[in-house]
Amino acid sequence: MMLFASVMSFAQIIEKTYLIEKQDVKSIGDYHQIELEGCMQSALAGQPSLPWHSLALLLPEGTKAQSMEVEMTEFQELEGEFELYPYQPSRTYNDVERKTFYKDEAVYSS
């Protein structure tokens, strides 16, 4: 019991909260792109481009994470219907040749 109590006295809870407050829907031709503050667009080439946000959490020196919990709350539904823009492969600035427009029809028709 004493050992358990001493181990538990060193336990700490680290809580981080991330808020994405600003969102926008941008028109690109016949398509739409959902933009969230601080997020980048990503997907496989030709699939709907979606915003994502990468996080890195640092723990205090000498500690190990025993568990992690992700809680997503306060969802906001966007009104309307959107045809999401298909993610296009990246290319270099000096690549001036027009590339094929990628759209995965199997994904869009599912």
PyMOL commands that set and color helices and strands:
alter all, ss='L'
color gray80, all
select helices_A, chain A and resi 2-9+105-108
alter helices_A, ss='H'
color red, helices_A
select strands_A, chain A and resi 23-28+31-36+40-42+50-52
alter strands_A, ss='S'
color yellow, strands_A
deselect
rebuild
show_as cartoon
